[in-house]
Amino acid sequence: MQKTIFYYNQDEMIEDKGVMIKDSYKNHNVWIDVADPTKEDITNFENEFSLNTKAMDRIRQKSKKPGVIEIDNKSKFAILLVLKFNDLQHLESHPLYFYVSDTMLWTFHAGDIDLVTKVKTIISNRKTILESSIDALYYSIISSIIEDYEQLLTAIELKVFDIEKDAQYRPSQKVLIYLDTLSRQVITLRRYFWDARNVINYHVNMEKDKDDIKYLHIVYNNINQLIEMIQSYQDTINSTRDLFSSSISLQMNEVMRVLTVFSAIVLPLSLLVSVLGLQGFDLNTLNEIPRYLGFLIVVMVAITVLSLFVFWKKKWIFSYDKKIWNQNKKSTKQG
């Protein structure tokens, strides 16, 4: 376990790695950050500060269900998820637990979350937090988590555009598998965003009389926009699946077109060669060339040219749509 204690008021902010809270800072707000606590550590905190047992049980059980528990008029317990992508393949979620009282804030989380650095950055950008109640710090941490959600959506957006190009120009089984993975991640993110909105909505409505609730009003609008954006990305992924199917069909049509052209030209020529074979034409005795061989060669060339002309008129070969296809690919690469 790693514990960091911060004492702050409008005049100063003091970081302390000590074990016990010092009585000399009674006029300060106190934030206690605990990383990687064991069940025994959590029980010790519960007994030392008389924390709510139901709330601390959530931490012991490592609950990942975001929500808010109102303990009394001055205390509450909340859970939010810190999300991050692992190489855009796996979505990792780590619970962040808040226990808020009148002048104290406890945060419990895994060691992978560097909350201390994040809060220092928040306070350096918003000095007014030091002059406000402990709720201002709590609301600001929530706001920072929602900002991280926006960065996740940016990564999703870029990947959706890339996979859309691959589905159009390079459709493969790998693209289809990644589409399914991306779709599941988007659905999971949307559920997490809904849970986060419920937490924020609770504070905005139940604590609307508090002065520091202003830190969450903008965040509530932001989380609503994120939910709308994630829904639009889900629609884009679904349309990309349709685009993938269309691209596969076009490729199949292209292959069948080539095979049809090849067969239509080769089969008549094979028939003529078979006729020559029936007439006793032998490549080993080229000295005895049949008189009609020249005529047959002319007929074979004529059939080939006529077939190519017919296919060209039907735009099966040398068609203009191929030029458009190539131009689109070039413009996409340049863009």
Helices and strands as residue ranges (DSSP letters): E 2-8, E 13-16, G 23-25, E 29-35, H 39-49, H 53-60, E 67-70, E 76-86, E 90-100, E 104-109, H 115-125, G 127-131, H 134-169, H 173-206, G 211-213, H 214-278, G 283-285, H 293-313, H 320-334
